[in-house]
Amino acid sequence: MSDLHDENVIKSANGNVFVIDCDIRINTPELKLGGIRQLTTEVEFVKA
């Protein structure tokens, strides 16, 4: 995701994080940058 900054992130009262108005760049094999085409529903949350 590009254009991601604190003004584009909203955190709800119960701790859910919502990202709005960002540009999503998908690294696909066609870009020849080592990307793979893999669909998943897994999300990893990392505490800073």
PDB file of N, H, CA, C and O in Angstrom:
ATOM      1  N   MET A   1       0.841  -1.167   0.000  1.00  0.00           N
ATOM      2  CA  MET A   1       0.000   0.000   0.000  1.00  0.00           C
ATOM      3  C   MET A   1       0.888   1.232   0.000  1.00  0.00           C
ATOM      4  O   MET A   1       1.874   1.305   0.733  1.00  0.00           O
ATOM      5  N   SER A   2       0.534   2.174  -0.811  1.00  0.00           N
ATOM      6  H   SER A   2      -0.267   2.115  -1.406  1.00  0.00           H
ATOM      7  CA  SER A   2       1.256   3.438  -0.796  1.00  0.00           C
ATOM      8  C   SER A   2       0.278   4.534  -0.372  1.00  0.00           C
ATOM      9  O   SER A   2      -0.928   4.301  -0.301  1.00  0.00           O
ATOM     10  N   ASP A   3       0.787   5.689  -0.101  1.00  0.00           N
ATOM     11  H   ASP A   3       1.767   5.878  -0.159  1.00  0.00           H
ATOM     12  CA  ASP A   3       0.009   6.821   0.402  1.00  0.00           C
ATOM     13  C   ASP A   3      -0.650   6.471   1.736  1.00  0.00           C
ATOM     14  O   ASP A   3      -1.766   6.902   2.024  1.00  0.00           O
ATOM     15  N   LEU A   4       0.058   5.686   2.538  1.00  0.00           N
ATOM     16  H   LEU A   4       0.965   5.336   2.304  1.00  0.00           H
ATOM     17  CA  LEU A   4      -0.459   5.272   3.837  1.00  0.00           C
ATOM     18  C   LEU A   4       0.189   6.127   4.912  1.00  0.00           C
ATOM     19  O   LEU A   4       1.402   6.074   5.114  1.00  0.00           O
ATOM     20  N   HIS A   5      -0.621   6.906   5.592  1.00  0.00           N
ATOM     21  H   HIS A   5      -1.606   6.949   5.427  1.00  0.00           H
ATOM     22  CA  HIS A   5      -0.118   7.747   6.680  1.00  0.00           C
ATOM     23  C   HIS A   5      -1.208   7.874   7.728  1.00  0.00           C
ATOM     24  O   HIS A   5      -2.326   7.398   7.529  1.00  0.00           O
ATOM     25  N   ASP A   6      -0.886   8.517   8.844  1.00  0.00           N
ATOM     26  H   ASP A   6       0.021   8.904   9.006  1.00  0.00           H
ATOM     27  CA  ASP A   6      -1.802   8.541   9.984  1.00  0.00           C
ATOM     28  C   ASP A   6      -3.165   9.152   9.683  1.00  0.00           C
ATOM     29  O   ASP A   6      -4.138   8.835  10.368  1.00  0.00           O
ATOM     30  N   GLU A   7      -3.259  10.009   8.690  1.00  0.00           N
ATOM     31  H   GLU A   7      -2.469  10.266   8.134  1.00  0.00           H
ATOM     32  CA  GLU A   7      -4.553  10.594   8.332  1.00  0.00           C
ATOM     33  C   GLU A   7      -5.433   9.624   7.549  1.00  0.00           C
ATOM     34  O   GLU A   7      -6.622   9.884   7.364  1.00  0.00           O
ATOM     35  N   ASN A   8      -4.862   8.506   7.086  1.00  0.00           N
ATOM     36  H   ASN A   8      -3.896   8.295   7.237  1.00  0.00           H
ATOM     37  CA  ASN A   8      -5.609   7.506   6.329  1.00  0.00           C
ATOM     38  C   ASN A   8      -5.927   6.260   7.155  1.00  0.00           C
ATOM     39  O   ASN A   8      -6.421   5.267   6.621  1.00  0.00           O
ATOM     40  N   VAL A   9      -5.646   6.313   8.447  1.00  0.00           N
ATOM     41  H   VAL A   9      -5.245   7.119   8.881  1.00  0.00           H
ATOM     42  CA  VAL A   9      -5.888   5.166   9.316  1.00  0.00           C
ATOM     43  C   VAL A   9      -6.835   5.585  10.431  1.00  0.00           C
ATOM     44  O   VAL A   9      -6.614   6.591  11.104  1.00  0.00           O
ATOM     45  N   ILE A  10      -7.885   4.804  10.617  1.00  0.00           N
ATOM     46  H   ILE A  10      -8.064   3.986  10.070  1.00  0.00           H
ATOM     47  CA  ILE A  10      -8.859   5.069  11.667  1.00  0.00           C
ATOM     48  C   ILE A  10      -8.887   3.863  12.592  1.00  0.00           C
ATOM     49  O   ILE A  10      -8.940   2.723  12.131  1.00  0.00           O
ATOM     50  N   LYS A  11      -8.851   4.110  13.893  1.00  0.00           N
ATOM     51  H   LYS A  11      -8.807   5.036  14.268  1.00  0.00           H
ATOM     52  CA  LYS A  11      -8.933   3.041  14.872  1.00  0.00           C
ATOM     53  C   LYS A  11     -10.243   3.191  15.636  1.00  0.00           C
ATOM     54  O   LYS A  11     -10.514   4.247  16.208  1.00  0.00           O
ATOM     55  N   SER A  12     -11.049   2.142  15.645  1.00  0.00           N
ATOM     56  H   SER A  12     -10.828   1.284  15.180  1.00  0.00           H
ATOM     57  CA  SER A  12     -12.350   2.194  16.308  1.00  0.00           C
ATOM     58  C   SER A  12     -12.180   2.072  17.817  1.00  0.00           C
ATOM     59  O   SER A  12     -11.095   1.755  18.304  1.00  0.00           O
ATOM     60  N   ALA A  13     -13.248   2.324  18.544  1.00  0.00           N
ATOM     61  H   ALA A  13     -14.129   2.582  18.148  1.00  0.00           H
ATOM     62  CA  ALA A  13     -13.228   2.265  20.006  1.00  0.00           C
ATOM     63  C   ALA A  13     -12.869   0.874  20.515  1.00  0.00           C
ATOM     64  O   ALA A  13     -12.283   0.739  21.588  1.00  0.00           O
ATOM     65  N   ASN A  14     -13.221  -0.171  19.745  1.00  0.00           N
ATOM     66  H   ASN A  14     -13.698  -0.061  18.873  1.00  0.00           H
ATOM     67  CA  ASN A  14     -12.907  -1.532  20.194  1.00  0.00           C
ATOM     68  C   ASN A  14     -11.593  -2.060  19.599  1.00  0.00           C
ATOM     69  O   ASN A  14     -11.307  -3.252  19.712  1.00  0.00           O
ATOM     70  N   GLY A  15     -10.797  -1.197  18.973  1.00  0.00           N
ATOM     71  H   GLY A  15     -11.029  -0.229  18.881  1.00  0.00           H
ATOM     72  CA  GLY A  15      -9.460  -1.566  18.524  1.00  0.00           C
ATOM     73  C   GLY A  15      -9.329  -1.991  17.075  1.00  0.00           C
ATOM     74  O   GLY A  15      -8.222  -2.303  16.637  1.00  0.00           O
ATOM     75  N   ASN A  16     -10.414  -2.017  16.313  1.00  0.00           N
ATOM     76  H   ASN A  16     -11.313  -1.764  16.669  1.00  0.00           H
ATOM     77  CA  ASN A  16     -10.314  -2.366  14.899  1.00  0.00           C
ATOM     78  C   ASN A  16      -9.655  -1.224  14.132  1.00  0.00           C
ATOM     79  O   ASN A  16      -9.916  -0.051  14.399  1.00  0.00           O
ATOM     80  N   VAL A  17      -8.807  -1.577  13.183  1.00  0.00           N
ATOM     81  H   VAL A  17      -8.595  -2.530  12.966  1.00  0.00           H
ATOM     82  CA  VAL A  17      -8.100  -0.581  12.384  1.00  0.00           C
ATOM     83  C   VAL A  17      -8.657  -0.596  10.969  1.00  0.00           C
ATOM     84  O   VAL A  17      -8.810  -1.659  10.368  1.00  0.00           O
ATOM     85  N   PHE A  18      -8.959   0.585  10.439  1.00  0.00           N
ATOM     86  H   PHE A  18      -8.834   1.448  10.928  1.00  0.00           H
ATOM     87  CA  PHE A  18      -9.487   0.733   9.085  1.00  0.00           C
ATOM     88  C   PHE A  18      -8.547   1.639   8.295  1.00  0.00           C
ATOM     89  O   PHE A  18      -8.206   2.734   8.742  1.00  0.00           O
ATOM     90  N   VAL A  19      -8.131   1.171   7.116  1.00  0.00           N
ATOM     91  H   VAL A  19      -8.407   0.281   6.753  1.00  0.00           H
ATOM     92  CA  VAL A  19      -7.267   1.954   6.235  1.00  0.00           C
ATOM     93  C   VAL A  19      -8.130   2.479   5.105  1.00  0.00           C
ATOM     94  O   VAL A  19      -8.816   1.711   4.431  1.00  0.00           O
ATOM     95  N   ILE A  20      -8.097   3.787   4.897  1.00  0.00           N
ATOM     96  H   ILE A  20      -7.539   4.411   5.445  1.00  0.00           H
ATOM     97  CA  ILE A  20      -8.913   4.405   3.849  1.00  0.00           C
ATOM     98  C   ILE A  20      -8.027   5.185   2.882  1.00  0.00           C
ATOM     99  O   ILE A  20      -6.942   5.638   3.246  1.00  0.00           O
ATOM    100  N   ASP A  21      -8.494   5.334   1.667  1.00  0.00           N
ATOM    101  H   ASP A  21      -9.375   4.966   1.371  1.00  0.00           H
ATOM    102  CA  ASP A  21      -7.878   6.219   0.677  1.00  0.00           C
ATOM    103  C   ASP A  21      -6.397   5.932   0.440  1.00  0.00           C
ATOM    104  O   ASP A  21      -5.601   6.866   0.347  1.00  0.00           O
ATOM    105  N   CYS A  22      -6.015   4.660   0.341  1.00  0.00           N
ATOM    106  H   CYS A  22      -6.662   3.902   0.417  1.00  0.00           H
ATOM    107  CA  CYS A  22      -4.621   4.350   0.017  1.00  0.00           C
ATOM    108  C   CYS A  22      -4.583   3.703  -1.367  1.00  0.00           C
ATOM    109  O   CYS A  22      -5.600   3.239  -1.883  1.00  0.00           O
ATOM    110  N   ASP A  23      -3.402   3.684  -1.946  1.00  0.00           N
ATOM    111  H   ASP A  23      -2.575   4.060  -1.527  1.00  0.00           H
ATOM    112  CA  ASP A  23      -3.201   3.040  -3.242  1.00  0.00           C
ATOM    113  C   ASP A  23      -2.663   1.647  -3.002  1.00  0.00           C
ATOM    114  O   ASP A  23      -1.618   1.485  -2.371  1.00  0.00           O
ATOM    115  N   ILE A  24      -3.368   0.630  -3.501  1.00  0.00           N
ATOM    116  H   ILE A  24      -4.216   0.762  -4.013  1.00  0.00           H
ATOM    117  CA  ILE A  24      -2.929  -0.747  -3.329  1.00  0.00           C
ATOM    118  C   ILE A  24      -2.160  -1.164  -4.577  1.00  0.00           C
ATOM    119  O   ILE A  24      -2.678  -1.088  -5.691  1.00  0.00           O
ATOM    120  N   ARG A  25      -0.933  -1.599  -4.384  1.00  0.00           N
ATOM    121  H   ARG A  25      -0.512  -1.661  -3.479  1.00  0.00           H
ATOM    122  CA  ARG A  25      -0.094  -2.079  -5.485  1.00  0.00           C
ATOM    123  C   ARG A  25       0.105  -3.572  -5.281  1.00  0.00           C
ATOM    124  O   ARG A  25       0.657  -3.988  -4.263  1.00  0.00           O
ATOM    125  N   ILE A  26      -0.329  -4.370  -6.221  1.00  0.00           N
ATOM    126  H   ILE A  26      -0.777  -4.032  -7.049  1.00  0.00           H
ATOM    127  CA  ILE A  26      -0.225  -5.813  -6.089  1.00  0.00           C
ATOM    128  C   ILE A  26       0.967  -6.301  -6.907  1.00  0.00           C
ATOM    129  O   ILE A  26       1.038  -6.070  -8.114  1.00  0.00           O
ATOM    130  N   ASN A  27       1.894  -6.971  -6.245  1.00  0.00           N
ATOM    131  H   ASN A  27       1.837  -7.158  -5.264  1.00  0.00           H
ATOM    132  CA  ASN A  27       3.102  -7.485  -6.880  1.00  0.00           C
ATOM    133  C   ASN A  27       2.775  -8.811  -7.556  1.00  0.00           C
ATOM    134  O   ASN A  27       2.871  -9.868  -6.932  1.00  0.00           O
ATOM    135  N   THR A  28       2.396  -8.761  -8.808  1.00  0.00           N
ATOM    136  H   THR A  28       2.318  -7.903  -9.315  1.00  0.00           H
ATOM    137  CA  THR A  28       2.006  -9.944  -9.565  1.00  0.00           C
ATOM    138  C   THR A  28       3.178 -10.420 -10.440  1.00  0.00           C
ATOM    139  O   THR A  28       4.111  -9.656 -10.686  1.00  0.00           O
ATOM    140  N   PRO A  29       3.135 -11.666 -10.907  1.00  0.00           N
ATOM    141  CA  PRO A  29       4.221 -12.178 -11.753  1.00  0.00           C
ATOM    142  C   PRO A  29       4.476 -11.313 -12.990  1.00  0.00           C
ATOM    143  O   PRO A  29       5.610 -11.237 -13.465  1.00  0.00           O
ATOM    144  N   GLU A  30       3.448 -10.667 -13.508  1.00  0.00           N
ATOM    145  H   GLU A  30       2.527 -10.729 -13.122  1.00  0.00           H
ATOM    146  CA  GLU A  30       3.611  -9.848 -14.713  1.00  0.00           C
ATOM    147  C   GLU A  30       4.575  -8.679 -14.501  1.00  0.00           C
ATOM    148  O   GLU A  30       5.163  -8.189 -15.465  1.00  0.00           O
ATOM    149  N   LEU A  31       4.744  -8.228 -13.269  1.00  0.00           N
ATOM    150  H   LEU A  31       4.267  -8.626 -12.486  1.00  0.00           H
ATOM    151  CA  LEU A  31       5.660  -7.118 -12.991  1.00  0.00           C
ATOM    152  C   LEU A  31       7.123  -7.555 -12.982  1.00  0.00           C
ATOM    153  O   LEU A  31       8.027  -6.719 -13.012  1.00  0.00           O
ATOM    154  N   LYS A  32       7.353  -8.876 -12.940  1.00  0.00           N
ATOM    155  H   LYS A  32       6.618  -9.555 -12.916  1.00  0.00           H
ATOM    156  CA  LYS A  32       8.707  -9.448 -12.931  1.00  0.00           C
ATOM    157  C   LYS A  32       9.543  -8.917 -11.763  1.00  0.00           C
ATOM    158  O   LYS A  32      10.739  -8.665 -11.910  1.00  0.00           O
ATOM    159  N   LEU A  33       8.893  -8.749 -10.587  1.00  0.00           N
ATOM    160  H   LEU A  33       7.922  -8.953 -10.468  1.00  0.00           H
ATOM    161  CA  LEU A  33       9.588  -8.302  -9.384  1.00  0.00           C
ATOM    162  C   LEU A  33       9.562  -9.381  -8.305  1.00  0.00           C
ATOM    163  O   LEU A  33       9.727  -9.086  -7.121  1.00  0.00           O
ATOM    164  N   GLY A  34       9.353 -10.631  -8.714  1.00  0.00           N
ATOM    165  H   GLY A  34       9.218 -10.871  -9.676  1.00  0.00           H
ATOM    166  CA  GLY A  34       9.360 -11.735  -7.770  1.00  0.00           C
ATOM    167  C   GLY A  34       8.017 -11.996  -7.117  1.00  0.00           C
ATOM    168  O   GLY A  34       7.921 -12.809  -6.197  1.00  0.00           O
ATOM    169  N   GLY A  35       6.990 -11.323  -7.576  1.00  0.00           N
ATOM    170  H   GLY A  35       7.068 -10.662  -8.322  1.00  0.00           H
ATOM    171  CA  GLY A  35       5.670 -11.505  -6.986  1.00  0.00           C
ATOM    172  C   GLY A  35       5.032 -12.815  -7.413  1.00  0.00           C
ATOM    173  O   GLY A  35       5.370 -13.381  -8.453  1.00  0.00           O
ATOM    174  N   ILE A  36       4.105 -13.286  -6.594  1.00  0.00           N
ATOM    175  H   ILE A  36       3.830 -12.827  -5.749  1.00  0.00           H
ATOM    176  CA  ILE A  36       3.357 -14.494  -6.920  1.00  0.00           C
ATOM    177  C   ILE A  36       1.873 -14.165  -6.886  1.00  0.00           C
ATOM    178  O   ILE A  36       1.463 -13.191  -6.254  1.00  0.00           O
ATOM    179  N   ARG A  37       1.097 -14.946  -7.540  1.00  0.00           N
ATOM    180  H   ARG A  37       1.430 -15.737  -8.053  1.00  0.00           H
ATOM    181  CA  ARG A  37      -0.353 -14.749  -7.517  1.00  0.00           C
ATOM    182  C   ARG A  37      -0.912 -15.774  -6.545  1.00  0.00           C
ATOM    183  O   ARG A  37      -1.066 -16.948  -6.882  1.00  0.00           O
ATOM    184  N   GLN A  38      -1.214 -15.320  -5.337  1.00  0.00           N
ATOM    185  H   GLN A  38      -1.089 -14.366  -5.063  1.00  0.00           H
ATOM    186  CA  GLN A  38      -1.706 -16.211  -4.300  1.00  0.00           C
ATOM    187  C   GLN A  38      -2.814 -15.500  -3.533  1.00  0.00           C
ATOM    188  O   GLN A  38      -2.595 -14.429  -2.968  1.00  0.00           O
ATOM    189  N   LEU A  39      -3.992 -16.091  -3.514  1.00  0.00           N
ATOM    190  H   LEU A  39      -4.170 -16.962  -3.973  1.00  0.00           H
ATOM    191  CA  LEU A  39      -5.110 -15.516  -2.781  1.00  0.00           C
ATOM    192  C   LEU A  39      -5.176 -16.145  -1.399  1.00  0.00           C
ATOM    193  O   LEU A  39      -5.006 -17.356  -1.253  1.00  0.00           O
ATOM    194  N   THR A  40      -5.421 -15.332  -0.394  1.00  0.00           N
ATOM    195  H   THR A  40      -5.559 -14.349  -0.512  1.00  0.00           H
ATOM    196  CA  THR A  40      -5.500 -15.836   0.966  1.00  0.00           C
ATOM    197  C   THR A  40      -6.452 -14.980   1.785  1.00  0.00           C
ATOM    198  O   THR A  40      -6.709 -13.822   1.453  1.00  0.00           O
ATOM    199  N   THR A  41      -6.957 -15.547   2.829  1.00  0.00           N
ATOM    200  H   THR A  41      -6.748 -16.487   3.099  1.00  0.00           H
ATOM    201  CA  THR A  41      -7.794 -14.779   3.755  1.00  0.00           C
ATOM    202  C   THR A  41      -7.075 -14.585   5.085  1.00  0.00           C
ATOM    203  O   THR A  41      -7.654 -14.061   6.037  1.00  0.00           O
ATOM    204  N   GLU A  42      -5.817 -15.007   5.151  1.00  0.00           N
ATOM    205  H   GLU A  42      -5.347 -15.432   4.378  1.00  0.00           H
ATOM    206  CA  GLU A  42      -5.031 -14.874   6.373  1.00  0.00           C
ATOM    207  C   GLU A  42      -4.495 -13.448   6.505  1.00  0.00           C
ATOM    208  O   GLU A  42      -4.012 -12.862   5.537  1.00  0.00           O
ATOM    209  N   VAL A  43      -4.587 -12.908   7.705  1.00  0.00           N
ATOM    210  H   VAL A  43      -4.980 -13.384   8.492  1.00  0.00           H
ATOM    211  CA  VAL A  43      -4.083 -11.575   7.980  1.00  0.00           C
ATOM    212  C   VAL A  43      -3.176 -11.667   9.193  1.00  0.00           C
ATOM    213  O   VAL A  43      -3.525 -12.308  10.185  1.00  0.00           O
ATOM    214  N   GLU A  44      -2.025 -11.037   9.122  1.00  0.00           N
ATOM    215  H   GLU A  44      -1.742 -10.517   8.316  1.00  0.00           H
ATOM    216  CA  GLU A  44      -1.085 -11.062  10.234  1.00  0.00           C
ATOM    217  C   GLU A  44      -1.060  -9.692  10.889  1.00  0.00           C
ATOM    218  O   GLU A  44      -0.859  -8.681  10.216  1.00  0.00           O
ATOM    219  N   PHE A  45      -1.261  -9.656  12.196  1.00  0.00           N
ATOM    220  H   PHE A  45      -1.424 -10.478  12.743  1.00  0.00           H
ATOM    221  CA  PHE A  45      -1.206  -8.424  12.957  1.00  0.00           C
ATOM    222  C   PHE A  45       0.083  -8.423  13.753  1.00  0.00           C
ATOM    223  O   PHE A  45       0.383  -9.379  14.469  1.00  0.00           O
ATOM    224  N   VAL A  46       0.849  -7.343  13.627  1.00  0.00           N
ATOM    225  H   VAL A  46       0.606  -6.566  13.046  1.00  0.00           H
ATOM    226  CA  VAL A  46       2.130  -7.232  14.314  1.00  0.00           C
ATOM    227  C   VAL A  46       2.070  -6.038  15.252  1.00  0.00           C
ATOM    228  O   VAL A  46       1.754  -4.926  14.828  1.00  0.00           O
ATOM    229  N   LYS A  47       2.371  -6.263  16.521  1.00  0.00           N
ATOM    230  H   LYS A  47       2.627  -7.166  16.866  1.00  0.00           H
ATOM    231  CA  LYS A  47       2.396  -5.161  17.485  1.00  0.00           C
ATOM    232  C   LYS A  47       3.708  -4.406  17.334  1.00  0.00           C
ATOM    233  O   LYS A  47       4.779  -5.008  17.252  1.00  0.00           O
ATOM    234  N   ALA A  48       3.612  -3.101  17.298  1.00  0.00           N
ATOM    235  H   ALA A  48       2.742  -2.613  17.365  1.00  0.00           H
ATOM    236  CA  ALA A  48       4.823  -2.268  17.156  1.00  0.00           C
ATOM    237  C   ALA A  48       5.417  -1.957  18.504  1.00  0.00           C
ATOM    238  O   ALA A  48       6.435  -1.270  18.587  1.00  0.00           O
TER     239      ALA A  48
END
